[in-house]
Amino acid sequence: MLQGRWAGTINPGPTPFSNSAVTADYRADHTIDWGTNLARFTGTWQVEGNALHVTDTSSTIPSAACPSDEIGNYTLDWSPDCSVVTFRLTGDTCDGRRPALSDLRLTRTS
C-alpha cells in the first residue's frame, strides 16, 4: 500500500526541515526518494504488516543522512481508504530522521 508518491508537511520541531512541504516516492524496488526544498534523501523501506522500517543511503546534504545501519521503525496508521498515512514512532536512533518522520502525515498523490 505504501508504494507510490506522497506529499505532506513536516511537523513543527527543532530541525531546519520543520513546517516544510515534503514529498516522498516509495518505489517498487523498496528504495525511497524523499525530502523538502532544503534537502533530498534516498534510502530503503520495508513494510511488515503495519510496521515500516526505513534506512538512509544518501542525502544532498551528506551530513544530514543517517548512518545506513540505523534503522527507523514506525507504525503506519492508515485512513479508511488508504489515501492518507501517518507514521507513528516505535524506535529510531537517528536524530535527523526521527523528528522529520515522527507523526508525519502523508497524502497519496499518485
Buried (B, 14 or more C-beta within 10 A) or exposed (E): EBEBBBEBBBBEBEBEBBEBEBBBBBEEEBEBBBBBEEBBBBBBBEBEEEEBBBBBEEBEBEEBBBEEEBBBBBEBEEEEEEEBBBBBBEEBEBEBBBBBBBBBBBEBEE
